Amino acid sequence: MDLVKITAFIVALCTSIGLFLFSYFETIRICNQTGKVYGEGMVFGFSLALFFALMANELSS
């Protein structure tokens, strides 16, 4: 693999891990609230994390 592909893989993998962690902590924050809650951050973060995980998987092969 060339340097650009390896760099893109590492960036996609780190972004995916970071977004999964963001979604995890956003979910914990939402679960501890009472009343009306908004889960856009959790849904947006999880879907982006899944996208970057799939992209990292494609770049690794």
C-alpha positions as CSV (number, residue, x, y, z in Angstrom):
1,M,0.0,0.0,0.0
2,D,1.2,3.5,-0.7
3,L,1.6,6.2,1.8
4,V,-1.6,8.1,0.8
5,K,-3.7,5.0,1.2
6,I,-2.2,4.2,4.6
7,T,-2.7,7.7,5.8
8,A,-6.3,7.8,4.6
9,F,-6.9,4.4,6.4
10,I,-5.5,5.7,9.7
11,V,-7.5,9.0,9.5
12,A,-10.7,7.1,8.7
13,L,-10.1,4.6,11.5
14,C,-9.3,7.3,14.1
15,T,-12.3,9.3,13.0
16,S,-14.5,6.3,13.3
17,I,-13.3,5.4,16.8
18,G,-13.6,9.1,17.9
19,L,-17.2,9.3,16.6
20,F,-18.2,6.0,18.3
21,L,-16.8,7.3,21.6
22,F,-18.7,10.6,21.1
23,S,-21.9,8.7,20.4
24,Y,-21.4,6.5,23.5
25,F,-21.0,9.5,25.8
26,E,-23.8,11.4,24.1
27,T,-26.1,8.3,24.8
28,I,-25.0,8.3,28.5
29,R,-25.8,12.0,28.7
30,I,-29.2,11.6,27.1
31,C,-30.1,8.6,29.4
32,N,-29.4,10.7,32.5
33,Q,-31.7,13.6,31.5
34,T,-35.3,14.0,32.5
35,G,-38.0,15.5,30.3
36,K,-37.6,16.2,26.6
37,V,-34.3,15.0,25.1
38,Y,-32.8,15.5,21.7
39,G,-30.8,12.6,20.2
40,E,-29.5,14.2,17.0
41,G,-25.9,14.2,18.2
42,M,-26.0,10.5,19.0
43,V,-27.7,9.5,15.7
44,F,-25.5,11.8,13.6
45,G,-22.3,10.6,15.4
46,F,-23.1,6.9,15.1
47,S,-24.0,7.1,11.4
48,L,-20.8,9.0,10.6
49,A,-18.8,6.6,12.7
50,L,-20.3,3.7,10.7
51,F,-19.5,5.4,7.4
52,F,-15.9,6.0,8.4
53,A,-15.6,2.4,9.7
54,L,-16.8,1.1,6.3
55,M,-14.4,3.5,4.5
56,A,-11.5,2.3,6.6
57,N,-12.4,-1.3,5.8
58,E,-12.4,-0.6,2.1
59,L,-9.1,1.2,2.4
60,S,-7.5,-1.8,4.2
61,S,-8.1,-4.2,1.4
